Amino acid sequence: MYQGFYNLKENPFRLIPDPAFLCMTRQHQEAMSGLIYSVCTRPGLTVLMGEAGTGKTTLLYSLFDLLEKRQFFTAMCTNPTLTRAEFYDILMIKFGIDCGSSLKSRQLTALEESIRRQRSEGRPTVLIVDEAQRLSPELLEEIRLLLNMETATDKLLQIVMAGQPELGEILRRPELRQLKQRVSCVCKLKPLSTEELKEYLHRRVTRAGLPDQTLFPEDTIEAIHGYTQGIPRLVNSLCDSALQTGFAMQSSKITLSILEEAAKDLDLIRAVERDELLPIKEMARMAAATVSNGATPKPLPVNGAQKNGQNGTNGKPKVRIPMDSYATRQKSVGFFGGLIDRWK
């Protein structure tokens, strides 16, 4: 409805994993490059992890498009809540394999024959599994067994699993140690920083038809980050709602007041407000617990940093010591950037 008012050719903030709207920030470049590198070298199992809404599915669809353009033999499973029989049925359908039997043994034979035939024609086979944190132990074991399809020198099937951080915890279970040993590459997506959010909004808006990103001023972008913590899915929901509100108010730009109204409609709390509420909630919880024990409630101590709104002590901001970052564990971003360009 607001597209005509803002001179947009299409909705820039649809909640669908459209690869055309993928914003390749530095971390997205690293993740995509890691996926491509793993598929090219055929190590077996690659894992993509990130919080809900950080763009894993969009990245997977982009990878899927790239693989199909390169004539890979590909299939994607986006529904993890399947039985073992349904999982193999999906594989037959997605890979386009004609198997008249529902027996697992017949389906596995048909799958391996098809994979070997495709390999002889120079087409590697890749299976992509989304929402992998919801896979049952039975399906995780089937994935492990599928990885056993190999020659003396090479893997026949490459598998990419994507899931939320819980997937890492699941793979650390003792009973899944054999599957974890087959993980040769882990790629990660984190929420967007403020600078990445600016890049993200610019990509979305210009891709939708505006030559410049003028809808969201600087202070509004900072507020968007505060409300969404850089989670792209929340960013899309909030910006879409803000554009609807802006259209209703006939505003050419999304002001802070418009954004706050949209955030209120979506029941989003800004990070600063959330941090202020936490001590209050903790005090209420401790007071309730103390009263229930028959004791007199005592106020929580407040240090100087909290009084001054700072993270450190003695009035000095706390210095963050950076841990070994994901980027340092990857190869040159420039090399990977060139790799992606050659694949397009």
SVG drawing of the C-alpha trace seen along z (x, -y; Angstrom):
<svg xmlns="http://www.w3.org/2000/svg" viewBox="-3 -14 47 66">
<polyline fill="none" stroke="black" stroke-width="0.4" points="0.0,0.0 2.8,-2.4 5.0,-1.5 3.5,-4.1 3.8,-6.9 7.5,-6.2 8.2,-5.5 9.1,-1.8 8.8,0.7 8.3,3.5 8.1,4.2 11.7,4.0 10.9,5.6 9.0,8.8 9.5,11.6 10.6,14.1 14.1,15.4 14.5,13.7 18.2,14.0 17.7,10.8 17.6,8.8 20.5,10.5 22.9,7.9 26.4,9.2 28.0,7.6 31.5,8.7 30.2,11.5 27.8,12.7 30.6,12.7 32.7,14.9 29.8,17.3 28.9,17.6 32.6,18.0 33.0,20.7 30.0,22.6 31.2,22.3 34.8,23.3 33.4,26.4 31.2,27.4 34.1,27.0 36.6,29.1 33.9,31.7 34.8,32.4 31.5,33.9 29.5,31.9 29.3,28.1 27.4,26.4 25.9,22.8 24.8,21.4 23.1,18.2 20.4,16.9 16.8,17.0 16.2,14.3 19.8,13.6 19.4,14.6 20.5,18.2 17.7,19.3 18.2,16.4 21.9,17.3 21.0,20.9 18.7,19.9 21.4,17.8 23.8,20.7 21.2,23.0 20.8,20.6 24.6,20.4 24.9,24.2 22.1,24.7 23.7,22.1 26.9,24.2 25.0,27.4 25.3,29.0 22.9,31.8 21.1,30.1 18.2,30.6 17.0,28.6 15.0,29.8 13.3,27.0 11.1,29.2 13.0,31.0 10.0,32.6 9.8,35.7 9.9,39.4 12.7,41.5 10.4,42.7 9.2,39.2 12.8,37.9 13.8,40.4 10.6,39.8 11.5,36.0 15.0,36.9 13.6,38.8 11.2,36.0 13.8,33.1 16.5,34.9 14.0,35.9 14.7,39.6 12.1,42.1 11.9,44.9 8.8,47.0 9.5,48.5 9.0,47.0 11.6,49.4 14.6,47.5 17.0,50.0 15.6,49.4 15.6,45.7 19.2,45.6 20.2,47.7 18.4,45.4 20.0,42.4 23.5,43.7 23.1,44.8 21.8,41.3 24.6,39.6 27.3,41.7 25.8,41.0 25.7,37.3 29.3,37.4 30.4,39.1 28.9,36.2 30.8,33.7 27.9,32.7 28.6,32.8 25.7,33.6 24.8,31.3 22.0,31.7 21.0,28.6 19.0,29.1 17.5,26.0 16.3,25.8 18.6,28.6 18.4,27.9 14.9,29.5 16.1,32.7 15.3,35.9 18.2,38.1 17.0,40.7 17.3,38.2 20.7,37.0 21.9,40.6 20.5,41.0 22.5,37.9 25.6,39.4 25.0,42.6 24.4,40.7 27.9,39.2 29.2,42.7 28.5,42.6 32.1,42.2 34.8,43.6 38.3,44.4 39.3,40.8 36.2,38.7 32.8,38.0 29.9,38.6 27.4,36.4 28.1,33.0 25.7,31.9 25.1,28.4 23.1,28.2 21.9,24.8 20.4,24.1 20.3,22.0 23.0,22.1 21.3,25.0 22.6,27.1 26.1,26.7 25.0,28.0 23.2,30.9 26.3,31.9 28.3,32.0 26.2,34.7 28.2,37.9 25.9,40.0 26.4,37.8 30.2,37.7 30.5,39.6 28.5,37.0 30.4,34.1 33.7,35.7 32.4,35.4 31.9,31.6 34.7,30.0 33.6,26.4 31.5,24.2 30.2,20.9 28.4,18.4 26.0,15.4 25.6,12.8 23.2,10.0 24.0,6.9 26.1,4.1 24.9,0.5 27.1,0.0 26.0,3.3 22.4,2.3 22.9,-0.9 24.3,1.2 21.4,3.6 18.7,0.9 20.5,-0.8 20.6,2.6 16.9,3.3 15.6,-0.2 17.7,-0.7 16.9,2.8 13.2,2.0 13.6,-1.0 14.9,-4.1 18.2,-5.4 19.3,-6.5 18.4,-5.4 16.7,-8.6 13.8,-7.1 15.6,-6.3 17.7,-9.2 20.7,-8.5 19.0,-8.7 16.2,-6.5 18.7,-3.8 20.2,-3.8 16.8,-3.4 16.0,-0.6 19.1,1.2 18.1,0.5 14.7,2.1 15.8,5.1 19.4,5.7 20.4,6.1 18.2,9.2 17.3,8.8 13.9,10.5 12.9,8.0 14.4,5.2 12.1,6.2 9.0,6.3 9.7,3.0 10.6,1.1 7.6,2.5 5.3,1.4 7.1,-2.0 6.6,-2.6 2.9,-1.8 2.6,-4.3 4.6,-6.8 2.3,-6.4 -0.8,-6.9 0.8,-10.1 2.0,-11.2 5.5,-11.6 8.3,-11.5 10.8,-10.1 10.6,-7.7 11.0,-9.8 11.7,-8.7 8.1,-9.2 6.9,-7.1 9.4,-4.4 8.4,-4.4 4.7,-4.0 5.6,-1.1 7.7,0.5 4.8,0.1 2.5,1.9 4.9,4.8 5.5,4.8 9.3,4.2 11.3,2.6 14.4,0.6 17.7,1.9 18.2,-1.1 14.7,-0.7 15.3,3.1 18.5,2.6 16.7,0.1 13.9,2.6 16.2,5.5 17.4,4.2 13.8,3.3 12.6,6.8 15.4,8.4 14.7,6.2 11.0,7.3 11.9,10.9 14.3,10.8 11.9,8.8 9.1,11.4 11.4,14.2 12.5,12.5 9.0,11.8 7.9,15.4 10.7,16.4 9.4,14.1 12.4,11.7 12.6,8.0 13.4,7.2 16.7,5.3 17.4,3.0 19.9,4.2 23.3,2.3 23.8,-0.1 27.5,-0.7 28.8,-3.9 28.9,-2.6 25.1,-1.9 24.5,-5.3 26.4,-6.9 25.0,-4.6 28.4,-3.2 29.7,0.4 32.8,0.1 33.7,-0.8 35.0,-4.0 33.4,-6.1 35.5,-4.6 34.0,-2.6 34.8,1.1 37.2,2.1 36.1,5.0 38.9,7.4 38.2,8.9 38.2,12.7 39.5,14.6 37.0,13.5 35.4,15.7 37.0,13.6 40.5,14.6 39.7,18.2 38.8,17.8 41.1,17.3 41.5,13.9 38.2,12.1 39.6,10.7 40.2,14.2 36.7,15.3 35.2,12.2 36.9,13.0 35.6,16.6 32.0,15.4 32.4,13.0 33.7,15.9 30.6,18.0 28.0,15.4"/>
</svg>
